[in-house]
């Protein structure tokens, strides 16, 4: 009988009609879950409608103040809801699963997009005819000619544009050197939630008023720049306080009509809490959870943060409230879990909507990264695990959804109990938690200007990145660079099979006439460098334009440096801030393996010519299986093979050195990152067959993982290849995403837990940034693909997030099925 993960077994039991013990133990959350689980999300237009109404009325004013006034207008008019049975108030849209529109991003093609969203393959949304009419007639017309996307598209010169967009309007990507800033107002972010729990927005509002009172009435800077900024802080604080009080009023109204005495008492208590927070400091665990949720949800209304605003170090900032309530006899673990679960189902109903086709392709399966960070170290460098840490892990093993995203920080002194609990949670099989390594991140951040206290207190943000609240200040999305396309352009002298005779990039010569590896490598380096040049040109333009189009008064209110210098968080350069950006390397494994095959079989062993390699790739290896098998036998990345890994190290060095040299001109750290989300699939669809035996138009390797099926020496060798290909002597590095798949049999029992803990220790010792796991049988994935209705609750790990397998496109499903399933650690 096949060994299954607990998650698989629960799913199989459900298919067979067996009783679900978790449903009995978590009755409230299952009752809420049954109202929206697996329901197609709907678009709510209220945020976009009221935001647009206000922006029409405030033209000519300073942008941060306009934004704050728009937020207040939204807070005054948007419908407020209190979900049945929930103990936490607040949502930003319609009941059920919903997404919001951000016309400041997508207004130039929003009228077209709302017609296409219900039918697209990747993460479809529905919209009512009435709301579609509002979008087309009221919202979209105002924004045409005013959006950031239009300004960016117009700013790119021809050579940059042709590698970036596939049409004159810039609506579709070429997936070659892809800008990502136009489908989000900010990259992943973490607020200082602890500040709100301790001070409340009333305290921040008073700070802004005090600063306004101290302004020099004769100073042009104080009057033209600082005063409007401080007015925006006061206004946005008023807005969120007003929004919370509207919930209090609604809760009290519903309570008065409620006939169930238990629910009546819950609603009156919720009303009292909403009257207090987030205006005032929280006093109890329940108040702290509600205050955090209001802050998080209002931030989602304010702007589209790429990967959704993350939740920070919840086990740290909630712990004092949890501990005090437990010691006072006001709270036990079951009650604490119930409150957290009410938070999780609230998160699960907000779906991060990507209107642009490119954004949708990047983030399949209704991607979400509202990361909750646990573990790690205190600002003093001591281990930070506590009772709440273990409660979060317990919740993740029992909660039936892939919300929230859970990230566990690991360091060299992480307690054995903590690592064992992390391992047991991984073994459960739903892909949680992802692991982030203090031993890599803390020194990197200190080298970039942070204090040890700031670096020790980082929180996981988005897919694999991290943020230091009150020190990080960079919010612009970076470029995704298809370096496998750079290899194809090397082989075809600046052209690609998909685009025929169009000269897309520079000409680097006829490779069939090159006689040495060094000649070929030099040609590749020229194409690679041209792609980097294009990406940095993009980013320079992006940095110049974004502050003209986006403001972030709520985020600025929670940021020490923004308040100190009276500057909006989207300001290009905030004094004392650390500008941590990145550009993305797509298809590392595919590229390394292809170059390895060319070097070994063309130039060293001379078993095949480059002309023959190119011809085999152009016909997608039809009738050339012998050539394909030869190329696939080359040393491959992911096997701790020095031959391949040395090539990977040199490629990484190209990126690191370029970033080191030219980031300074933009006053930022523009560092190399290997985190594709799901974009390795659409990026692969523009690349023909490659010299590692990969077929045309199929997915590239993802992140810093090995190419499909090429990792044959076990999972530790994958760790070693990651280690071997990094340039540890340079600081111009950011995250590397690493996916590893185990069979449940491999990790069975106590012995399996011990093996996984040892593997995690090795990951930590090697100072690798990130690793995440799927623990699942291939047969289960194949069965789910054939019969999705039976397996609609199957959760899998994708790219820094987990999703329902059946929500993924067939291409991404196949990508997951084809990943190597390791049967030993």
HELIX and SHEET records of a PDB file:
HELIX    1   1 UNK A    6  UNK A   15  1                                  10    
HELIX    2   2 UNK A   21  UNK A   25  1                                   5    
HELIX    3   3 UNK A   27  UNK A   33  1                                   7    
HELIX    4   4 UNK A   46  UNK A   57  1                                  12    
HELIX    5   5 UNK A   63  UNK A   77  1                                  15    
HELIX    6   6 UNK A  103  UNK A  106  1                                   4    
HELIX    7   7 UNK A  110  UNK A  116  1                                   7    
HELIX    8   8 UNK A  117  UNK A  119  5                                   3    
HELIX    9   9 UNK A  129  UNK A  134  1                                   6    
HELIX   10  10 UNK A  135  UNK A  139  3                                   5    
HELIX   11  11 UNK A  140  UNK A  143  1                                   4    
HELIX   12  12 UNK A  148  UNK A  155  1                                   8    
HELIX   13  13 UNK A  158  UNK A  164  1                                   7    
HELIX   14  14 UNK A  181  UNK A  183  5                                   3    
HELIX   15  15 UNK A  193  UNK A  213  1                                  21    
HELIX   16  16 UNK A  220  UNK A  221  1                                   2    
HELIX   17  17 UNK A  222  UNK A  226  3                                   5    
HELIX   18  18 UNK A  227  UNK A  257  1                                  31    
HELIX   19  19 UNK A  261  UNK A  276  1                                  16    
HELIX   20  20 UNK A  285  UNK A  302  1                                  18    
HELIX   21  21 UNK A  314  UNK A  317  1                                   4    
HELIX   22  22 UNK A  319  UNK A  327  1                                   9    
HELIX   23  23 UNK A  333  UNK A  349  1                                  17    
HELIX   24  24 UNK A  357  UNK A  362  1                                   6    
HELIX   25  25 UNK A  387  UNK A  398  1                                  12    
HELIX   26  26 UNK A  416  UNK A  428  1                                  13    
HELIX   27  27 UNK A  438  UNK A  447  1                                  10    
HELIX   28  28 UNK A  452  UNK A  456  1                                   5    
HELIX   29  29 UNK A  483  UNK A  491  1                                   9    
HELIX   30  30 UNK A  497  UNK A  499  5                                   3    
HELIX   31  31 UNK A  511  UNK A  513  5                                   3    
HELIX   32  32 UNK A  517  UNK A  545  1                                  29    
HELIX   33  33 UNK A  546  UNK A  548  5                                   3    
HELIX   34  34 UNK A  553  UNK A  557  1                                   5    
HELIX   35  35 UNK A  560  UNK A  565  1                                   6    
HELIX   36  36 UNK A  588  UNK A  597  1                                  10    
HELIX   37  37 UNK A  598  UNK A  604  3                                   7    
HELIX   38  38 UNK A  610  UNK A  618  1                                   9    
HELIX   39  39 UNK A  625  UNK A  632  1                                   8    
HELIX   40  40 UNK A  642  UNK A  662  1                                  21    
HELIX   41  41 UNK A  663  UNK A  666  5                                   4    
HELIX   42  42 UNK A  679  UNK A  684  1                                   6    
HELIX   43  43 UNK A  715  UNK A  724  1                                  10    
HELIX   44  44 UNK A  744  UNK A  747  5                                   4    
HELIX   45  45 UNK A  749  UNK A  765  1                                  17    
HELIX   46  46 UNK A  778  UNK A  786  1                                   9    
HELIX   47  47 UNK A  805  UNK A  807  5                                   3    
HELIX   48  48 UNK A  810  UNK A  818  1                                   9    
SHEET    1   A 2 UNK A  42  UNK A  44  0                                        
SHEET    2   A 2 UNK A  98  UNK A 100  1                                        
SHEET    1   B 5 UNK A 177  UNK A 178  0                                        
SHEET    2   B 5 UNK A 480  UNK A 482 -1                                        
SHEET    3   B 5 UNK A 580  UNK A 586  1                                        
SHEET    4   B 5 UNK A 669  UNK A 674  1                                        
SHEET    5   B 5 UNK A 733  UNK A 736  1                                        
SHEET    1   C 6 UNK A 372  UNK A 375  0                                        
SHEET    2   C 6 UNK A 406  UNK A 410  1                                        
SHEET    3   C 6 UNK A 434  UNK A 437  1                                        
SHEET    4   C 6 UNK A 770  UNK A 775 -1                                        
SHEET    5   C 6 UNK A 739  UNK A 742  1                                        
SHEET    6   C 6 UNK A 821  UNK A 822  1                                        
SHEET    1   D 2 UNK A 459  UNK A 461  0                                        
SHEET    2   D 2 UNK A 465  UNK A 467 -1                                        
SHEET    1   E 2 UNK A 795  UNK A 797  0                                        
SHEET    2   E 2 UNK A 802  UNK A 804 -1                                        
END                                                                             
